[in-house]
Amino acid sequence: MSSVIETPIAHTDPINAKILAISEDRIQGFVRDPFGEIAEKSGVDIDTVLDRIRAMLRAGTIRRVRQTLMATNLAEGALVAWQLPNEKIDAAFDFMFQNDPFSGHVVVRSADPATQGSSYRLWTTVKVPQGYSIERHCALLAKKVGATHFRVMPANRIFALGVGHVRRKGMEPGSKSDELAVVKDTSKVELSDLEWRVLTALKRELDVDEVVRDIWQRRAAAADIPLETFFAVAEDLNKRGVIGRFSTFLEHVKTLQSGDRVTRFNALFHWAVPKGREIEVGREVGRFHILTHCYWREGGEEFRHVNIMAVAHGTEKETVLAHKRAIDEHLASIGIDVSYTNVFWGGRSEIKPSEISPFAYRDWCASMGIDPETMRE
């Protein structure tokens, strides 16, 4: 095996790019040999795949490797916009990122000051386990950080959910699927203690020395679950739609050790479309390949009743805007009346997996000096 120094760590290296084009978001659901699947689909031999992913993980090009879950089907989740005095935004950002394991994406966003909602500068994704109240959780966070107001926006439906930053590089504005986006439901699935044990073992991110072929054998042993039982439970959960993808997540905001940046701009697009047509429009918007996320969420009066939201990333601001124009033009061409649209640009950003375990939530409440029963719905 080549040394770390000799192994290319840049996401732009041709072999790394081939691996990442698959490993970012093309291994869907639970598979018994995810690295073998990456090798097969990328055309890169397995030893090289493992060597390159280890090297990129050590170097920080890849920030984490993990099995994702469809957390919207396992926990109460929402996009939350926070209104704070400007002098408190950075401290609030730090608290959400460092002290709240149930906050995932933490992003400072900006929009034209003249637009409605521009005073909401801090945006987070928040999830709490089933049976607990996301409103109460956010009210507690607001008190901790001095937020004057917050808007909780659960996902009613999901139309796009992926990453694939390497795959999207150089994509032409307007590139879209021939088929309408598939609608993903957000109804909740209840799990047994054994299923939670398997999920907890599945979702923990991999250390460098865990980037091996037999990762699930190791995880099953650590959880003290027979391997065939582990596989059977994981595959049943996969059929029930609660397993996401096996993914190598790139560090796509910060400057990498190689000196590169995967993206420079991320944009949250807002559209207000006629009530009753949200699913129809979401399926149209979700067709566009540039989007990493697309949801039906209700923005309310604070955001002029927007109801379709999507996220795109790019290295050039004008290119990101060109992608949005292509979506706008498509909606106009098929007779969708958009009464309002806007773009919220991302600045300071941190991303971590949201905790969704009810056991972890009770422990966190205790650490905050709160009776977890007071946080229930």
C-alpha positions as YAML, in Angstrom:
chain: A
units: angstrom
residues:
- id: 1
  name: MET
  ca: [0.00, 0.00, 0.00]
- id: 2
  name: SER
  ca: [1.35, 3.46, -0.82]
- id: 3
  name: SER
  ca: [2.05, 5.92, 1.97]
- id: 4
  name: VAL
  ca: [-0.31, 8.76, 2.81]
- id: 5
  name: ILE
  ca: [2.20, 11.26, 1.40]
- id: 6
  name: GLU
  ca: [2.25, 9.44, -1.95]
- id: 7
  name: THR
  ca: [-1.50, 8.91, -2.16]
- id: 8
  name: PRO
  ca: [-3.31, 11.79, -3.91]
- id: 9
  name: ILE
  ca: [-5.82, 13.49, -1.59]
- id: 10
  name: ALA
  ca: [-7.34, 16.11, -3.91]
- id: 11
  name: HIS
  ca: [-10.95, 15.58, -4.95]
- id: 12
  name: THR
  ca: [-9.87, 16.70, -8.44]
- id: 13
  name: ASP
  ca: [-7.38, 13.83, -8.90]
- id: 14
  name: PRO
  ca: [-8.83, 11.73, -11.77]
- id: 15
  name: ILE
  ca: [-9.00, 8.46, -9.81]
- id: 16
  name: ASN
  ca: [-10.36, 10.15, -6.68]
- id: 17
  name: ALA
  ca: [-12.97, 11.92, -8.79]
- id: 18
  name: LYS
  ca: [-14.12, 8.59, -10.26]
- id: 19
  name: ILE
  ca: [-14.47, 7.14, -6.77]
- id: 20
  name: LEU
  ca: [-16.21, 10.20, -5.33]
- id: 21
  name: ALA
  ca: [-18.64, 10.44, -8.23]
- id: 22
  name: ILE
  ca: [-20.03, 7.14, -6.92]
- id: 23
  name: SER
  ca: [-19.26, 7.24, -3.21]
- id: 24
  name: GLU
  ca: [-20.87, 10.62, -2.51]
- id: 25
  name: ASP
  ca: [-24.46, 9.63, -3.28]
- id: 26
  name: ARG
  ca: [-24.72, 6.61, -5.55]
- id: 27
  name: ILE
  ca: [-24.74, 3.79, -2.96]
- id: 28
  name: GLN
  ca: [-28.38, 3.87, -1.97]
- id: 29
  name: GLY
  ca: [-29.84, 1.97, 0.96]
- id: 30
  name: PHE
  ca: [-28.10, -0.73, 2.99]
- id: 31
  name: VAL
  ca: [-25.63, -2.98, 1.20]
- id: 32
  name: ARG
  ca: [-23.47, -5.66, 2.77]
- id: 33
  name: ASP
  ca: [-20.28, -4.59, 0.99]
- id: 34
  name: PRO
  ca: [-20.49, -0.83, 0.32]
- id: 35
  name: PHE
  ca: [-16.83, -0.38, -0.60]
- id: 36
  name: GLY
  ca: [-17.07, -3.31, -3.00]
- id: 37
  name: GLU
  ca: [-20.10, -1.60, -4.61]
- id: 38
  name: ILE
  ca: [-18.11, 1.65, -4.94]
- id: 39
  name: ALA
  ca: [-15.29, -0.26, -6.63]
- id: 40
  name: GLU
  ca: [-17.65, -2.04, -9.03]
- id: 41
  name: LYS
  ca: [-19.60, 1.09, -10.02]
- id: 42
  name: SER
  ca: [-16.54, 3.34, -10.33]
- id: 43
  name: GLY
  ca: [-14.36, 0.85, -12.22]
- id: 44
  name: VAL
  ca: [-11.54, 1.36, -9.70]
- id: 45
  name: ASP
  ca: [-10.10, -1.74, -8.01]
- id: 46
  name: ILE
  ca: [-11.09, -2.30, -4.39]
- id: 47
  name: ASP
  ca: [-7.62, -1.89, -2.87]
- id: 48
  name: THR
  ca: [-7.25, 1.50, -4.55]
- id: 49
  name: VAL
  ca: [-10.75, 2.54, -3.44]
- id: 50
  name: LEU
  ca: [-9.94, 1.73, 0.18]
- id: 51
  name: ASP
  ca: [-6.50, 3.34, -0.01]
- id: 52
  name: ARG
  ca: [-7.81, 6.57, -1.57]
- id: 53
  name: ILE
  ca: [-10.79, 6.93, 0.77]
- id: 54
  name: ARG
  ca: [-8.55, 6.38, 3.82]
- id: 55
  name: ALA
  ca: [-6.09, 8.99, 2.54]
- id: 56
  name: MET
  ca: [-8.81, 11.56, 1.79]
- id: 57
  name: LEU
  ca: [-10.41, 10.94, 5.19]
- id: 58
  name: ARG
  ca: [-7.09, 11.42, 7.00]
- id: 59
  name: ALA
  ca: [-6.43, 14.61, 5.05]
- id: 60
  name: GLY
  ca: [-9.90, 16.06, 5.63]
- id: 61
  name: THR
  ca: [-10.88, 16.07, 1.95]
- id: 62
  name: ILE
  ca: [-13.59, 13.66, 3.08]
- id: 63
  name: ARG
  ca: [-14.99, 14.92, 6.37]
- id: 64
  name: ARG
  ca: [-16.87, 11.72, 7.24]
- id: 65
  name: VAL
  ca: [-17.87, 8.30, 5.94]
- id: 66
  name: ARG
  ca: [-21.12, 6.85, 7.21]
- id: 67
  name: GLN
  ca: [-24.37, 5.07, 6.54]
- id: 68
  name: THR
  ca: [-27.09, 7.69, 6.51]
- id: 69
  name: LEU
  ca: [-30.65, 7.18, 7.66]
- id: 70
  name: MET
  ca: [-33.89, 8.65, 6.38]
- id: 71
  name: ALA
  ca: [-34.13, 10.63, 9.59]
- id: 72
  name: THR
  ca: [-37.34, 12.35, 8.48]
- id: 73
  name: ASN
  ca: [-39.02, 8.94, 8.88]
- id: 74
  name: LEU
  ca: [-37.46, 8.28, 12.28]
- id: 75
  name: ALA
  ca: [-37.59, 11.60, 14.10]
- id: 76
  name: GLU
  ca: [-39.43, 14.91, 14.16]
- id: 77
  name: GLY
  ca: [-37.38, 17.23, 11.98]
- id: 78
  name: ALA
  ca: [-37.50, 20.71, 10.52]
- id: 79
  name: LEU
  ca: [-35.56, 23.51, 8.95]
- id: 80
  name: VAL
  ca: [-35.48, 26.32, 11.51]
- id: 81
  name: ALA
  ca: [-34.80, 30.00, 10.81]
- id: 82
  name: TRP
  ca: [-33.63, 32.06, 13.79]
- id: 83
  name: GLN
  ca: [-33.92, 35.78, 14.38]
- id: 84
  name: LEU
  ca: [-31.22, 37.14, 16.69]
- id: 85
  name: PRO
  ca: [-29.50, 40.45, 17.38]
- id: 86
  name: ASN
  ca: [-26.46, 40.60, 15.07]
- id: 87
  name: GLU
  ca: [-24.04, 40.59, 17.98]
- id: 88
  name: LYS
  ca: [-25.40, 37.23, 19.18]
- id: 89
  name: ILE
  ca: [-25.31, 35.34, 15.89]
- id: 90
  name: ASP
  ca: [-21.78, 33.92, 16.20]
- id: 91
  name: ALA
  ca: [-22.28, 32.74, 19.78]
- id: 92
  name: ALA
  ca: [-25.61, 31.17, 18.83]
- id: 93
  name: PHE
  ca: [-23.92, 29.43, 15.89]
- id: 94
  name: ASP
  ca: [-21.27, 28.01, 18.20]
- id: 95
  name: PHE
  ca: [-23.86, 26.80, 20.73]
- id: 96
  name: MET
  ca: [-25.96, 25.03, 18.09]
- id: 97
  name: PHE
  ca: [-22.93, 23.35, 16.55]
- id: 98
  name: GLN
  ca: [-21.03, 22.44, 19.71]
- id: 99
  name: ASN
  ca: [-23.72, 21.87, 22.35]
- id: 100
  name: ASP
  ca: [-26.84, 20.63, 20.58]
- id: 101
  name: PRO
  ca: [-26.38, 17.18, 19.03]
- id: 102
  name: PHE
  ca: [-29.90, 17.45, 17.57]
- id: 103
  name: SER
  ca: [-28.93, 20.39, 15.34]
- id: 104
  name: GLY
  ca: [-27.36, 19.21, 12.08]
- id: 105
  name: HIS
  ca: [-26.66, 21.86, 9.44]
- id: 106
  name: VAL
  ca: [-25.82, 25.21, 11.05]
- id: 107
  name: VAL
  ca: [-25.54, 28.01, 8.49]
- id: 108
  name: VAL
  ca: [-25.45, 31.80, 8.56]
- id: 109
  name: ARG
  ca: [-27.41, 33.01, 5.54]
- id: 110
  name: SER
  ca: [-27.96, 36.39, 3.93]
- id: 111
  name: ALA
  ca: [-30.45, 37.80, 1.45]
- id: 112
  name: ASP
  ca: [-31.16, 41.20, -0.02]
- id: 113
  name: PRO
  ca: [-31.96, 43.34, 3.06]
- id: 114
  name: ALA
  ca: [-35.09, 44.62, 1.33]
- id: 115
  name: THR
  ca: [-36.62, 41.14, 1.12]
- id: 116
  name: GLN
  ca: [-38.96, 39.67, 3.68]
- id: 117
  name: GLY
  ca: [-37.23, 37.21, 5.98]
- id: 118
  name: SER
  ca: [-33.77, 38.72, 5.56]
- id: 119
  name: SER
  ca: [-33.62, 39.37, 9.33]
- id: 120
  name: TYR
  ca: [-33.47, 35.58, 9.85]
- id: 121
  name: ARG
  ca: [-29.72, 35.10, 9.58]
- id: 122
  name: LEU
  ca: [-29.13, 31.79, 11.36]
- id: 123
  name: TRP
  ca: [-30.57, 28.63, 9.80]
- id: 124
  name: THR
  ca: [-30.36, 25.12, 11.24]
- id: 125
  name: THR
  ca: [-31.80, 21.68, 10.71]
- id: 126
  name: VAL
  ca: [-33.20, 20.25, 13.93]
- id: 127
  name: LYS
  ca: [-34.43, 16.74, 14.74]
- id: 128
  name: VAL
  ca: [-35.82, 15.35, 17.97]
- id: 129
  name: PRO
  ca: [-36.81, 11.73, 18.67]
- id: 130
  name: GLN
  ca: [-40.40, 10.63, 18.24]
- id: 131
  name: GLY
  ca: [-42.61, 11.66, 21.13]
- id: 132
  name: TYR
  ca: [-40.69, 14.86, 21.85]
- id: 133
  name: SER
  ca: [-41.67, 18.36, 20.73]
- id: 134
  name: ILE
  ca: [-39.50, 20.15, 18.22]
- id: 135
  name: GLU
  ca: [-41.20, 23.44, 19.16]
- id: 136
  name: ARG
  ca: [-40.25, 22.96, 22.82]
- id: 137
  name: HIS
  ca: [-36.72, 21.99, 21.83]
- id: 138
  name: CYS
  ca: [-36.37, 25.14, 19.73]
- id: 139
  name: ALA
  ca: [-37.90, 27.28, 22.47]
- id: 140
  name: LEU
  ca: [-35.22, 25.97, 24.85]
- id: 141
  name: LEU
  ca: [-32.48, 26.71, 22.30]
- id: 142
  name: ALA
  ca: [-33.91, 30.20, 21.73]
- id: 143
  name: LYS
  ca: [-33.70, 30.90, 25.46]
- id: 144
  name: LYS
  ca: [-30.12, 29.60, 25.59]
- id: 145
  name: VAL
  ca: [-28.87, 31.73, 22.68]
- id: 146
  name: GLY
  ca: [-31.07, 34.84, 23.02]
- id: 147
  name: ALA
  ca: [-33.11, 34.38, 19.83]
- id: 148
  name: THR
  ca: [-36.03, 36.79, 19.58]
- id: 149
  name: HIS
  ca: [-38.04, 34.57, 17.23]
- id: 150
  name: PHE
  ca: [-37.79, 31.34, 15.26]
- id: 151
  name: ARG
  ca: [-39.74, 29.69, 12.46]
- id: 152
  name: VAL
  ca: [-40.02, 25.87, 12.41]
- id: 153
  name: MET
  ca: [-40.56, 24.46, 8.90]
- id: 154
  name: PRO
  ca: [-41.04, 20.67, 8.80]
- id: 155
  name: ALA
  ca: [-40.73, 18.86, 5.48]
- id: 156
  name: ASN
  ca: [-44.15, 17.82, 4.20]
- id: 157
  name: ARG
  ca: [-42.58, 15.98, 1.27]
- id: 158
  name: ILE
  ca: [-39.05, 15.44, -0.10]
- id: 159
  name: PHE
  ca: [-38.25, 15.61, -3.82]
- id: 160
  name: ALA
  ca: [-34.44, 15.53, -3.88]
- id: 161
  name: LEU
  ca: [-31.91, 14.49, -1.25]
- id: 162
  name: GLY
  ca: [-28.28, 13.81, -2.10]
- id: 163
  name: VAL
  ca: [-24.83, 15.32, -2.32]
- id: 164
  name: GLY
  ca: [-22.67, 14.49, -5.34]
- id: 165
  name: HIS
  ca: [-20.61, 17.70, -5.46]
- id: 166
  name: VAL
  ca: [-17.93, 16.12, -7.66]
- id: 167
  name: ARG
  ca: [-20.57, 14.69, -9.99]
- id: 168
  name: ARG
  ca: [-22.18, 18.14, -10.31]
- id: 169
  name: LYS
  ca: [-19.00, 20.02, -11.26]
- id: 170
  name: GLY
  ca: [-19.34, 21.54, -14.72]
- id: 171
  name: MET
  ca: [-23.03, 20.68, -14.94]
- id: 172
  name: GLU
  ca: [-24.88, 22.79, -17.48]
- id: 173
  name: PRO
  ca: [-27.73, 24.99, -16.20]
- id: 174
  name: GLY
  ca: [-31.03, 23.34, -17.04]
- id: 175
  name: SER
  ca: [-29.74, 19.78, -16.81]
- id: 176
  name: LYS
  ca: [-32.64, 17.70, -15.56]
- id: 177
  name: SER
  ca: [-34.09, 14.22, -15.48]
- id: 178
  name: ASP
  ca: [-36.56, 13.12, -18.14]
- id: 179
  name: GLU
  ca: [-38.73, 11.80, -15.33]
- id: 180
  name: LEU
  ca: [-40.51, 13.72, -12.58]
- id: 181
  name: ALA
  ca: [-38.84, 13.54, -9.17]
- id: 182
  name: VAL
  ca: [-40.01, 10.76, -6.88]
- id: 183
  name: VAL
  ca: [-42.01, 11.97, -3.89]
- id: 184
  name: LYS
  ca: [-40.66, 10.78, -0.55]
- id: 185
  name: ASP
  ca: [-43.12, 10.65, 2.34]
- id: 186
  name: THR
  ca: [-42.20, 11.85, 5.82]
- id: 187
  name: SER
  ca: [-44.49, 9.58, 7.85]
- id: 188
  name: LYS
  ca: [-42.81, 8.12, 10.94]
- id: 189
  name: VAL
  ca: [-41.75, 4.51, 11.48]
- id: 190
  name: GLU
  ca: [-41.67, 3.10, 15.02]
- id: 191
  name: LEU
  ca: [-38.72, 0.87, 15.93]
- id: 192
  name: SER
  ca: [-38.01, -1.81, 18.51]
- id: 193
  name: ASP
  ca: [-35.04, -1.68, 20.88]
- id: 194
  name: LEU
  ca: [-33.17, -4.21, 18.68]
- id: 195
  name: GLU
  ca: [-33.81, -2.09, 15.58]
- id: 196
  name: TRP
  ca: [-32.48, 0.99, 17.35]
- id: 197
  name: ARG
  ca: [-29.37, -0.97, 18.39]
- id: 198
  name: VAL
  ca: [-28.73, -1.93, 14.78]
- id: 199
  name: LEU
  ca: [-29.40, 1.59, 13.50]
- id: 200
  name: THR
  ca: [-27.11, 3.11, 16.14]
- id: 201
  name: ALA
  ca: [-24.33, 0.73, 15.06]
- id: 202
  name: LEU
  ca: [-25.01, 1.45, 11.37]
- id: 203
  name: LYS
  ca: [-25.01, 5.22, 11.50]
- id: 204
  name: ARG
  ca: [-21.87, 5.89, 13.51]
- id: 205
  name: GLU
  ca: [-19.27, 7.43, 11.23]
- id: 206
  name: LEU
  ca: [-16.21, 5.38, 10.31]
- id: 207
  name: ASP
  ca: [-12.75, 5.94, 11.68]
- id: 208
  name: VAL
  ca: [-9.90, 5.66, 9.17]
- id: 209
  name: ASP
  ca: [-9.05, 2.13, 10.34]
- id: 210
  name: GLU
  ca: [-12.68, 1.08, 9.77]
- id: 211
  name: VAL
  ca: [-12.46, 1.74, 6.03]
- id: 212
  name: VAL
  ca: [-12.31, -1.99, 5.27]
- id: 213
  name: ARG
  ca: [-14.42, -4.59, 3.49]
- id: 214
  name: ASP
  ca: [-15.89, -6.17, 6.65]
- id: 215
  name: ILE
  ca: [-17.24, -3.02, 8.32]
- id: 216
  name: TRP
  ca: [-20.60, -4.52, 9.29]
- id: 217
  name: GLN
  ca: [-19.01, -7.60, 10.81]
- id: 218
  name: ARG
  ca: [-17.10, -5.28, 13.12]
- id: 219
  name: ARG
  ca: [-20.15, -3.18, 13.92]
- id: 220
  name: ALA
  ca: [-22.31, -6.24, 14.66]
- id: 221
  name: ALA
  ca: [-19.65, -7.63, 16.98]
- id: 222
  name: ALA
  ca: [-19.30, -4.29, 18.80]
- id: 223
  name: ALA
  ca: [-23.09, -4.18, 19.28]
- id: 224
  name: ASP
  ca: [-23.08, -7.82, 20.46]
- id: 225
  name: ILE
  ca: [-25.56, -8.80, 17.73]
- id: 226
  name: PRO
  ca: [-25.08, -11.97, 15.64]
- id: 227
  name: LEU
  ca: [-24.04, -10.99, 12.12]
- id: 228
  name: GLU
  ca: [-26.97, -12.66, 10.37]
- id: 229
  name: THR
  ca: [-29.40, -10.99, 12.78]
- id: 230
  name: PHE
  ca: [-27.68, -7.65, 12.11]
- id: 231
  name: PHE
  ca: [-28.03, -8.15, 8.35]
- id: 232
  name: ALA
  ca: [-31.64, -9.30, 8.61]
- id: 233
  name: VAL
  ca: [-32.68, -6.28, 10.70]
- id: 234
  name: ALA
  ca: [-30.74, -3.83, 8.49]
- id: 235
  name: GLU
  ca: [-32.25, -5.25, 5.30]
- id: 236
  name: ASP
  ca: [-35.75, -5.16, 6.76]
- id: 237
  name: LEU
  ca: [-35.25, -1.52, 7.76]
- id: 238
  name: ASN
  ca: [-34.02, -0.84, 4.24]
- id: 239
  name: LYS
  ca: [-37.26, -2.28, 2.82]
- id: 240
  name: ARG
  ca: [-39.22, -0.06, 5.20]
- id: 241
  name: GLY
  ca: [-37.51, 3.02, 3.75]
- id: 242
  name: VAL
  ca: [-35.59, 4.23, 6.80]
- id: 243
  name: ILE
  ca: [-32.06, 3.66, 5.44]
- id: 244
  name: GLY
  ca: [-30.55, 6.45, 3.36]
- id: 245
  name: ARG
  ca: [-27.29, 6.03, 1.48]
- id: 246
  name: PHE
  ca: [-23.74, 4.95, 2.30]
- id: 247
  name: SER
  ca: [-21.75, 8.07, 1.66]
- id: 248
  name: THR
  ca: [-18.36, 9.74, 1.74]
- id: 249
  name: PHE
  ca: [-19.10, 13.34, 2.65]
- id: 250
  name: LEU
  ca: [-16.70, 15.89, 1.19]
- id: 251
  name: GLU
  ca: [-15.60, 18.93, 3.13]
- id: 252
  name: HIS
  ca: [-17.32, 21.18, 0.61]
- id: 253
  name: VAL
  ca: [-17.17, 24.61, 2.29]
- id: 254
  name: LYS
  ca: [-13.73, 25.01, 3.87]
- id: 255
  name: THR
  ca: [-10.37, 25.15, 2.08]
- id: 256
  name: LEU
  ca: [-8.86, 21.67, 1.90]
- id: 257
  name: GLN
  ca: [-5.34, 20.56, 2.75]
- id: 258
  name: SER
  ca: [-4.72, 20.40, -1.00]
- id: 259
  name: GLY
  ca: [-5.56, 24.12, -1.25]
- id: 260
  name: ASP
  ca: [-8.79, 23.45, -3.18]
- id: 261
  name: ARG
  ca: [-12.40, 24.18, -2.28]
- id: 262
  name: VAL
  ca: [-15.13, 21.85, -3.48]
- id: 263
  name: THR
  ca: [-17.73, 24.63, -3.57]
- id: 264
  name: ARG
  ca: [-17.70, 28.34, -2.77]
- id: 265
  name: PHE
  ca: [-21.39, 29.22, -2.87]
- id: 266
  name: ASN
  ca: [-24.44, 27.48, -1.50]
- id: 267
  name: ALA
  ca: [-27.88, 28.88, -2.09]
- id: 268
  name: LEU
  ca: [-31.26, 28.17, -0.54]
- id: 269
  name: PHE
  ca: [-33.90, 28.83, -3.19]
- id: 270
  name: HIS
  ca: [-37.45, 29.82, -2.23]
- id: 271
  name: TRP
  ca: [-40.58, 29.67, -4.39]
- id: 272
  name: ALA
  ca: [-44.18, 30.47, -3.46]
- id: 273
  name: VAL
  ca: [-46.48, 28.40, -5.68]
- id: 274
  name: PRO
  ca: [-50.29, 27.96, -5.62]
- id: 275
  name: LYS
  ca: [-51.66, 25.97, -2.71]
- id: 276
  name: GLY
  ca: [-52.64, 22.48, -3.76]
- id: 277
  name: ARG
  ca: [-49.89, 22.28, -6.38]
- id: 278
  name: GLU
  ca: [-46.93, 21.80, -4.01]
- id: 279
  name: ILE
  ca: [-46.34, 18.13, -4.91]
- id: 280
  name: GLU
  ca: [-46.73, 18.79, -8.63]
- id: 281
  name: VAL
  ca: [-44.24, 21.67, -8.52]
- id: 282
  name: GLY
  ca: [-41.86, 19.85, -6.18]
- id: 283
  name: ARG
  ca: [-41.65, 16.97, -8.63]
- id: 284
  name: GLU
  ca: [-40.82, 19.42, -11.42]
- id: 285
  name: VAL
  ca: [-38.19, 21.30, -9.43]
- id: 286
  name: GLY
  ca: [-36.71, 18.09, -8.04]
- id: 287
  name: ARG
  ca: [-35.90, 16.95, -11.60]
- id: 288
  name: PHE
  ca: [-33.00, 19.42, -11.82]
- id: 289
  name: HIS
  ca: [-29.71, 17.64, -11.32]
- id: 290
  name: ILE
  ca: [-27.93, 20.58, -9.67]
- id: 291
  name: LEU
  ca: [-30.11, 20.38, -6.54]
- id: 292
  name: THR
  ca: [-28.84, 18.54, -3.48]
- id: 293
  name: HIS
  ca: [-32.10, 19.07, -1.57]
- id: 294
  name: CYS
  ca: [-35.67, 19.91, -2.55]
- id: 295
  name: TYR
  ca: [-38.63, 19.99, -0.14]
- id: 296
  name: TRP
  ca: [-42.14, 21.16, 0.38]
- id: 297
  name: ARG
  ca: [-41.92, 23.33, 3.50]
- id: 298
  name: GLU
  ca: [-44.26, 26.10, 4.65]
- id: 299
  name: GLY
  ca: [-42.44, 29.40, 5.17]
- id: 300
  name: GLY
  ca: [-45.44, 31.27, 6.54]
- id: 301
  name: GLU
  ca: [-45.85, 35.03, 6.67]
- id: 302
  name: GLU
  ca: [-42.21, 35.46, 7.71]
- id: 303
  name: PHE
  ca: [-41.14, 34.32, 4.23]
- id: 304
  name: ARG
  ca: [-44.12, 35.44, 2.13]
- id: 305
  name: HIS
  ca: [-45.69, 31.99, 2.20]
- id: 306
  name: VAL
  ca: [-42.97, 30.20, 0.23]
- id: 307
  name: ASN
  ca: [-43.66, 26.47, 0.07]
- id: 308
  name: ILE
  ca: [-40.99, 24.96, -2.20]
- id: 309
  name: MET
  ca: [-37.36, 25.15, -1.07]
- id: 310
  name: ALA
  ca: [-34.22, 23.75, -2.66]
- id: 311
  name: VAL
  ca: [-30.45, 23.93, -2.19]
- id: 312
  name: ALA
  ca: [-27.73, 24.17, -4.83]
- id: 313
  name: HIS
  ca: [-23.96, 24.52, -4.57]
- id: 314
  name: GLY
  ca: [-21.34, 25.84, -6.95]
- id: 315
  name: THR
  ca: [-17.94, 27.46, -7.27]
- id: 316
  name: GLU
  ca: [-19.23, 30.56, -9.11]
- id: 317
  name: LYS
  ca: [-22.15, 32.68, -7.89]
- id: 318
  name: GLU
  ca: [-23.32, 33.54, -11.40]
- id: 319
  name: THR
  ca: [-23.40, 29.86, -12.33]
- id: 320
  name: VAL
  ca: [-25.58, 29.07, -9.31]
- id: 321
  name: LEU
  ca: [-27.92, 31.89, -10.34]
- id: 322
  name: ALA
  ca: [-27.97, 30.56, -13.92]
- id: 323
  name: HIS
  ca: [-29.17, 27.21, -12.57]
- id: 324
  name: LYS
  ca: [-31.95, 28.97, -10.67]
- id: 325
  name: ARG
  ca: [-32.99, 30.92, -13.78]
- id: 326
  name: ALA
  ca: [-33.25, 27.65, -15.68]
- id: 327
  name: ILE
  ca: [-35.61, 26.28, -13.02]
- id: 328
  name: ASP
  ca: [-37.65, 29.51, -13.04]
- id: 329
  name: GLU
  ca: [-37.94, 29.42, -16.82]
- id: 330
  name: HIS
  ca: [-39.05, 25.79, -16.74]
- id: 331
  name: LEU
  ca: [-41.78, 26.55, -14.20]
- id: 332
  name: ALA
  ca: [-42.99, 29.46, -16.31]
- id: 333
  name: SER
  ca: [-42.97, 27.32, -19.46]
- id: 334
  name: ILE
  ca: [-45.34, 24.76, -17.90]
- id: 335
  name: GLY
  ca: [-47.71, 27.37, -16.52]
- id: 336
  name: ILE
  ca: [-46.73, 27.42, -12.85]
- id: 337
  name: ASP
  ca: [-47.54, 30.78, -11.29]
- id: 338
  name: VAL
  ca: [-44.73, 31.69, -8.89]
- id: 339
  name: SER
  ca: [-45.94, 34.61, -6.80]
- id: 340
  name: TYR
  ca: [-42.61, 35.13, -5.01]
- id: 341
  name: THR
  ca: [-39.06, 33.77, -5.16]
- id: 342
  name: ASN
  ca: [-35.82, 34.53, -3.37]
- id: 343
  name: VAL
  ca: [-32.30, 33.28, -2.71]
- id: 344
  name: PHE
  ca: [-30.66, 33.01, 0.71]
- id: 345
  name: TRP
  ca: [-26.87, 32.68, 0.37]
- id: 346
  name: GLY
  ca: [-24.88, 30.58, 2.80]
- id: 347
  name: GLY
  ca: [-21.88, 31.97, 4.66]
- id: 348
  name: ARG
  ca: [-20.36, 30.45, 7.77]
- id: 349
  name: SER
  ca: [-21.38, 26.80, 7.84]
- id: 350
  name: GLU
  ca: [-20.87, 23.64, 9.87]
- id: 351
  name: ILE
  ca: [-22.49, 20.27, 9.26]
- id: 352
  name: LYS
  ca: [-22.76, 17.26, 11.52]
- id: 353
  name: PRO
  ca: [-25.13, 14.28, 11.66]
- id: 354
  name: SER
  ca: [-28.19, 15.01, 13.80]
- id: 355
  name: GLU
  ca: [-28.63, 12.65, 16.73]
- id: 356
  name: ILE
  ca: [-32.06, 11.00, 16.73]
- id: 357
  name: SER
  ca: [-31.78, 8.40, 19.49]
- id: 358
  name: PRO
  ca: [-34.33, 8.69, 22.30]
- id: 359
  name: PHE
  ca: [-31.67, 7.43, 24.72]
- id: 360
  name: ALA
  ca: [-29.30, 10.23, 23.68]
- id: 361
  name: TYR
  ca: [-32.10, 12.79, 24.02]
- id: 362
  name: ARG
  ca: [-32.81, 11.83, 27.61]
- id: 363
  name: ASP
  ca: [-29.09, 12.07, 28.41]
- id: 364
  name: TRP
  ca: [-28.85, 15.51, 26.77]
- id: 365
  name: CYS
  ca: [-31.85, 16.82, 28.70]
- id: 366
  name: ALA
  ca: [-30.20, 15.66, 31.93]
- id: 367
  name: SER
  ca: [-26.99, 17.49, 30.95]
- id: 368
  name: MET
  ca: [-29.07, 20.65, 30.45]
- id: 369
  name: GLY
  ca: [-30.74, 20.22, 33.83]
- id: 370
  name: ILE
  ca: [-34.12, 19.55, 32.26]
- id: 371
  name: ASP
  ca: [-36.66, 16.82, 32.91]
- id: 372
  name: PRO
  ca: [-37.06, 15.11, 29.49]
- id: 373
  name: GLU
  ca: [-40.75, 14.57, 30.22]
- id: 374
  name: THR
  ca: [-41.28, 18.33, 29.99]
- id: 375
  name: MET
  ca: [-40.03, 18.20, 26.37]
- id: 376
  name: ARG
  ca: [-42.66, 15.76, 25.17]
- id: 377
  name: GLU
  ca: [-45.35, 16.68, 22.67]
...
